[in-house]
Amino acid sequence: MHLTLDHVPFAWHDLDEITAEFDRLGLTPDYGGVHDKGVTHMAVLGFDDQSYVEQAEGTSRDRIYRPVSGTFDRIEGE
């Protein structure tokens, strides 16, 4: 069986902070924009084989999100 890796999602509470840290390490991501439902936005660090690291953050600081099955869902009652 041959498996390939498409991308690795990486959620962080501050997209600017995590992209700056990757940049400090010599890995400069590009801003990718807001996801289609507007709940998160992301930056992408692409590689020559078309795989990439996706860095994501919630778009609203007044809401609390948690990763659930690879997506961000609002926590009940918040």
Backbone as ProteinMPNN parsed JSONL, in Angstrom:
{"seq_chain_A": "MHLTLDHVPFAWHDLDEITAEFDRLGLTPDYGGVHDKGVTHMAVLGFDDQSYVEQAEGTSRDRIYRPVSGTFDRIEGE", "coords_chain_A": {"N_chain_A": [[0.843, -1.172, 0.0], [0.548, 2.216, -0.826], [0.848, 5.24, 0.675], [0.12, 8.71, 0.663], [0.89, 11.945, 1.872], [-1.178, 14.637, 2.169], [-1.802, 17.151, 3.52], [-1.019, 18.784, 6.657], [-2.915, 19.857, 9.251], [-2.678, 22.584, 11.507], [-3.612, 23.971, 14.346], [-3.778, 27.049, 16.071], [-3.819, 29.572, 18.635], [-3.203, 32.149, 17.825], [-2.679, 33.353, 14.798], [-0.826, 35.137, 13.621], [1.278, 35.0, 15.456], [2.107, 32.276, 15.317], [2.818, 32.026, 12.611], [4.926, 33.815, 12.53], [6.742, 32.494, 14.193], [7.259, 30.13, 12.696], [8.412, 31.421, 10.502], [10.69, 32.507, 11.727], [12.103, 30.182, 12.036], [12.905, 29.749, 9.498], [10.996, 28.874, 7.75], [8.73, 30.047, 5.795], [5.436, 30.808, 5.777], [2.571, 31.432, 3.611], [-0.114, 33.735, 3.641], [-3.332, 32.419, 3.551], [-6.01, 33.099, 3.647], [-9.509, 33.454, 4.599], [-11.475, 30.717, 5.664], [-14.261, 29.095, 4.007], [-16.666, 29.258, 5.574], [-16.112, 31.284, 7.271], [-15.253, 30.951, 9.877], [-12.672, 30.301, 10.556], [-9.316, 31.361, 9.732], [-6.358, 31.103, 7.691], [-2.882, 30.201, 7.171], [-0.459, 29.011, 4.834], [2.092, 26.664, 4.402], [3.829, 25.573, 1.903], [5.192, 22.728, 0.122], [7.553, 21.253, -2.234], [6.5, 18.842, -3.197], [3.813, 19.231, -3.356], [2.497, 18.894, -0.937], [1.457, 20.315, 2.24], [1.656, 22.431, 5.193], [-0.952, 23.521, 7.069], [-1.784, 26.296, 8.793], [-4.012, 27.313, 11.216], [-6.446, 29.552, 12.653], [-9.074, 30.625, 14.821], [-11.477, 33.061, 13.723], [-12.786, 34.902, 15.297], [-12.213, 36.486, 18.243], [-13.892, 36.635, 20.42], [-15.289, 34.309, 20.628], [-15.166, 30.858, 21.582], [-13.34, 28.155, 20.401], [-12.816, 24.735, 19.595], [-10.766, 22.047, 18.442], [-12.392, 19.543, 16.613], [-12.545, 16.489, 15.3], [-10.832, 17.346, 13.217], [-11.952, 19.765, 12.486], [-13.179, 23.05, 13.399], [-15.389, 23.528, 15.967], [-17.976, 25.274, 17.64], [-17.965, 25.593, 21.156], [-20.43, 24.213, 23.2], [-22.781, 26.306, 24.842], [-21.219, 28.557, 24.978]], "CA_chain_A": [[0.0, 0.0, 0.0], [1.3, 3.46, -0.908], [0.113, 6.366, 1.223], [0.73, 10.022, 0.482], [0.442, 12.963, 2.814], [-1.654, 15.833, 1.485], [-1.469, 18.293, 4.367], [-1.114, 18.646, 8.107], [-3.508, 21.052, 9.856], [-2.03, 22.999, 12.756], [-4.43, 25.034, 14.927], [-3.096, 27.859, 17.084], [-4.682, 30.662, 19.097], [-2.801, 33.424, 17.228], [-2.065, 33.035, 13.508], [0.375, 35.968, 13.441], [2.322, 34.474, 16.336], [2.645, 31.002, 14.841], [3.507, 32.228, 11.333], [6.206, 34.463, 12.865], [7.635, 31.458, 14.721], [7.701, 29.33, 11.552], [9.305, 32.282, 9.736], [11.949, 32.564, 12.482], [12.786, 28.909, 11.79], [13.254, 29.676, 8.086], [9.866, 28.28, 7.029], [7.844, 31.198, 5.653], [4.115, 30.493, 5.223], [1.814, 32.474, 2.913], [-1.484, 33.872, 4.134], [-4.249, 31.741, 2.639], [-7.333, 33.698, 3.692], [-10.567, 32.967, 5.49], [-12.191, 29.538, 5.17], [-15.551, 29.443, 3.403], [-17.723, 29.598, 6.538], [-15.667, 32.451, 8.014], [-14.96, 30.624, 11.272], [-11.215, 30.274, 10.71], [-8.481, 31.796, 8.617], [-5.196, 30.226, 7.694], [-1.67, 30.414, 6.395], [-0.044, 27.742, 4.23], [3.513, 26.449, 4.139], [3.822, 24.547, 0.867], [6.414, 22.002, -0.216], [7.692, 20.923, -3.654], [5.688, 17.675, -3.569], [2.426, 19.698, -3.272], [1.959, 18.77, 0.414], [1.583, 21.589, 2.937], [1.217, 22.603, 6.567], [-1.986, 24.554, 7.15], [-1.873, 26.899, 10.122], [-5.359, 27.887, 11.305], [-6.864, 30.23, 13.877], [-10.446, 31.125, 14.784], [-11.518, 34.448, 13.266], [-13.415, 35.776, 16.281], [-11.605, 36.31, 19.57], [-14.909, 36.576, 21.462], [-15.862, 32.96, 20.643], [-14.203, 29.816, 21.944], [-13.416, 27.022, 19.493], [-11.946, 23.597, 19.899], [-10.703, 21.131, 17.306], [-13.221, 18.341, 16.7], [-12.437, 15.731, 14.067], [-10.174, 18.108, 12.179], [-12.626, 21.036, 12.205], [-13.428, 23.85, 14.595], [-16.795, 23.633, 16.328], [-18.184, 26.117, 18.807], [-18.239, 24.845, 22.38], [-21.799, 24.416, 23.661], [-22.981, 27.213, 25.965], [-20.328, 29.728, 24.919]], "C_chain_A": [[0.892, 1.24, 0.0], [0.427, 4.605, -0.402], [0.862, 7.658, 0.928], [0.108, 10.997, 1.475], [0.07, 14.213, 2.031], [-1.295, 17.083, 2.286], [-1.645, 17.956, 5.843], [-1.724, 19.932, 8.65], [-2.869, 21.326, 11.219], [-2.82, 24.185, 13.298], [-3.656, 25.734, 16.042], [-3.985, 29.025, 17.449], [-4.354, 32.015, 18.467], [-2.036, 33.14, 15.939], [-0.795, 33.857, 13.265], [1.55, 35.431, 14.249], [2.946, 33.198, 15.764], [3.328, 31.145, 13.484], [4.845, 32.914, 11.555], [7.208, 33.441, 13.391], [8.141, 30.55, 13.602], [8.7, 30.124, 10.714], [10.676, 32.382, 10.409], [12.782, 31.305, 12.253], [13.187, 28.733, 10.325], [12.186, 29.044, 7.217], [8.777, 29.346, 6.917], [6.513, 30.818, 5.0], [3.515, 31.702, 4.495], [0.411, 32.524, 3.492], [-2.435, 33.28, 3.104], [-5.656, 32.293, 2.643], [-8.263, 33.039, 4.687], [-11.206, 31.738, 4.853], [-13.626, 29.917, 4.803], [-16.666, 29.796, 4.383], [-17.329, 30.765, 7.432], [-15.29, 32.201, 9.459], [-13.46, 30.638, 11.553], [-10.561, 30.974, 9.524], [-7.166, 31.063, 8.746], [-4.035, 30.782, 6.894], [-1.208, 29.037, 5.932], [1.452, 27.747, 4.004], [3.599, 25.277, 3.17], [5.192, 23.947, 0.605], [6.392, 21.595, -1.686], [6.821, 19.756, -4.102], [4.183, 17.963, -3.496], [1.77, 19.447, -1.912], [2.159, 20.119, 1.115], [1.172, 21.481, 4.398], [0.228, 23.758, 6.544], [-2.068, 25.036, 8.59], [-3.213, 27.624, 10.202], [-5.599, 28.512, 12.672], [-8.325, 30.621, 13.718], [-10.451, 32.607, 14.427], [-12.12, 35.406, 14.286], [-12.851, 35.493, 17.659], [-12.649, 36.209, 20.681], [-15.631, 35.236, 21.522], [-14.768, 31.966, 21.003], [-14.415, 28.635, 21.008], [-12.483, 25.927, 19.968], [-11.891, 22.714, 18.661], [-11.551, 19.887, 17.571], [-13.142, 17.66, 15.34], [-11.858, 16.563, 12.919], [-10.867, 19.413, 11.799], [-12.777, 21.807, 13.507], [-14.926, 23.952, 14.808], [-16.912, 24.502, 17.572], [-18.519, 25.24, 20.008], [-19.647, 25.208, 22.858], [-21.827, 25.379, 24.852], [-22.098, 28.435, 25.928], [-20.907, 30.78, 24.005]], "O_chain_A": [[1.874, 1.304, 0.739], [-0.615, 4.901, -0.987], [2.092, 7.69, 0.943], [-1.056, 10.868, 1.855], [0.899, 14.78, 1.319], [-0.58, 17.96, 1.802], [-2.316, 16.993, 6.216], [-1.118, 20.996, 8.527], [-2.565, 20.404, 11.976], [-2.713, 25.291, 12.768], [-2.973, 25.096, 16.844], [-4.827, 29.431, 16.648], [-5.158, 32.942, 18.566], [-0.875, 32.733, 15.981], [0.198, 33.332, 12.761], [2.685, 35.412, 13.771], [4.168, 33.06, 15.733], [4.317, 30.461, 13.223], [5.807, 32.627, 10.843], [8.394, 33.515, 13.069], [9.33, 30.232, 13.56], [9.71, 29.582, 10.267], [11.704, 32.346, 9.733], [14.012, 31.353, 12.273], [13.739, 27.699, 9.948], [12.447, 28.711, 6.061], [7.989, 29.527, 7.845], [6.469, 30.537, 3.803], [3.905, 32.843, 4.738], [-0.184, 31.49, 3.796], [-2.353, 33.603, 1.919], [-6.433, 31.994, 1.737], [-7.867, 32.197, 5.494], [-11.451, 31.715, 3.647], [-14.136, 30.946, 5.246], [-17.546, 30.582, 4.031], [-18.124, 31.197, 8.267], [-15.03, 33.15, 10.199], [-13.035, 30.951, 12.665], [-11.167, 31.153, 8.467], [-6.881, 30.467, 9.785], [-4.177, 31.688, 6.073], [-1.523, 28.023, 6.556], [2.012, 28.71, 3.481], [3.458, 24.122, 3.572], [6.22, 24.582, 0.84], [5.333, 21.591, -2.315], [6.44, 19.687, -5.27], [3.372, 17.04, -3.566], [0.591, 19.759, -1.744], [2.927, 20.961, 0.65], [0.443, 20.57, 4.791], [0.54, 24.844, 6.055], [-2.386, 24.265, 9.495], [-3.518, 28.457, 9.349], [-5.053, 28.084, 13.689], [-8.772, 30.916, 12.61], [-9.526, 33.333, 14.791], [-11.972, 36.619, 14.143], [-12.995, 34.388, 18.182], [-12.331, 35.745, 21.776], [-16.496, 35.042, 22.376], [-13.588, 32.209, 20.754], [-15.54, 28.166, 20.84], [-11.493, 26.178, 20.654], [-12.863, 22.638, 17.91], [-11.439, 19.26, 18.625], [-13.621, 18.2, 14.343], [-12.339, 16.491, 11.788], [-10.417, 20.102, 10.883], [-12.529, 21.272, 14.587], [-15.652, 24.411, 13.926], [-16.049, 24.468, 18.449], [-19.263, 24.266, 19.891], [-20.004, 26.385, 22.91], [-20.999, 25.279, 25.758], [-22.228, 29.295, 26.8], [-20.306, 31.839, 23.823]]}, "name": "protein", "num_of_chains": 1, "seq": "MHLTLDHVPFAWHDLDEITAEFDRLGLTPDYGGVHDKGVTHMAVLGFDDQSYVEQAEGTSRDRIYRPVSGTFDRIEGE"}
